[in-house]
């Protein structure tokens, strides 16, 4: 219901409140320092390992790697530019380093 209201307001050119848009925000991603701390503490595999796993799961060049909190777990969101020019996304479980999703 709230989503429809936000879409309607945007379509009508009305300002959308920040509180309304936060309900649909992406998972909170960690800063570089927080990412290093999580890896050092053993809560996440290193970004290089997640990058290799993502490249193996979806051939292409890695454009961006982010470590994010989703619910109560850490996940890597890896964006790749595939050989055919399409953008691909691979989600890696931060603690195990295994592929969770390929899009």
C-alpha positions in Angstrom: 0.0 0.0 0.0 2.8 2.4 1.0 4.7 1.5 -2.2 1.8 2.5 -4.4 1.5 5.9 -2.6 5.2 6.6 -3.1 4.9 5.7 -6.8 1.8 7.9 -7.2 3.5 10.8 -5.5 6.6 10.5 -7.6 4.5 10.2 -10.8 2.6 13.3 -9.8 5.8 15.2 -9.1 5.1 15.5 -5.4 8.0 15.4 -2.9 8.4 12.0 -1.3 9.4 12.0 2.4 12.7 10.3 3.3 10.8 8.1 5.8 8.7 6.7 3.0 11.6 5.9 0.8 13.6 4.2 3.6 11.1 1.4 3.8 12.3 0.3 0.4 16.0 0.9 0.9 18.6 -1.6 -0.1 20.5 -3.5 2.6 23.0 -1.4 4.6 26.4 -1.7 3.1 29.6 -1.4 5.2 32.3 1.2 4.7 35.8 0.1 3.8 36.9 0.3 7.4 33.9 -1.7 8.6 34.5 -4.2 5.9 38.2 -4.7 7.0 37.1 -5.0 10.6 34.5 -7.7 9.7 37.1 -9.7 7.8 39.7 -9.3 10.5 37.2 -10.5 13.1 36.4 -13.6 11.1 32.8 -12.6 10.4 33.4 -12.5 6.6 35.7 -14.0 4.0 38.1 -11.5 2.3 36.7 -9.5 -0.6 39.3 -11.1 -2.9 37.9 -14.5 -2.2 34.3 -13.3 -2.8 35.5 -11.7 -6.1 37.0 -14.9 -7.3 33.9 -16.9 -6.4 31.7 -14.4 -8.2 33.9 -14.5 -11.4 33.7 -18.3 -11.4 29.9 -18.1 -11.0 29.3 -15.5 -13.7 32.0 -14.8 -16.3 32.9 -11.2 -16.6 34.8 -8.3 -15.2 34.1 -7.3 -11.6 32.9 -3.7 -11.4 32.1 -3.3 -7.7 32.2 -5.4 -4.5 30.2 -4.4 -1.4 29.8 -6.1 1.9 26.3 -5.5 3.2 24.1 -6.5 6.2 20.9 -8.3 5.2 18.7 -9.3 8.1 21.2 -10.9 10.5 23.9 -11.9 8.1 26.7 -10.4 5.9 26.6 -10.8 2.2 28.8 -9.6 -0.6 27.0 -7.9 -3.5 29.3 -8.3 -6.6 28.5 -6.4 -9.8 30.1 -7.7 -13.0 30.2 -6.6 -16.6 29.6 -9.7 -18.6 31.3 -10.4 -21.9 28.1 -9.8 -23.9 27.8 -6.3 -22.4 25.1 -7.1 -19.8 25.5 -6.2 -16.1 25.3 -9.2 -13.8 24.9 -9.5 -10.0 26.2 -12.2 -7.8 25.4 -12.5 -4.1 28.0 -14.3 -2.0 27.4 -15.4 1.6 29.8 -13.3 3.6 30.6 -15.9 6.3 31.0 -19.0 4.1 32.1 -17.5 0.8 29.5 -19.6 -1.1 27.3 -18.3 -4.0 23.8 -17.4 -2.7 22.3 -16.0 -5.9 23.3 -15.2 -9.5 21.3 -12.7 -11.6 
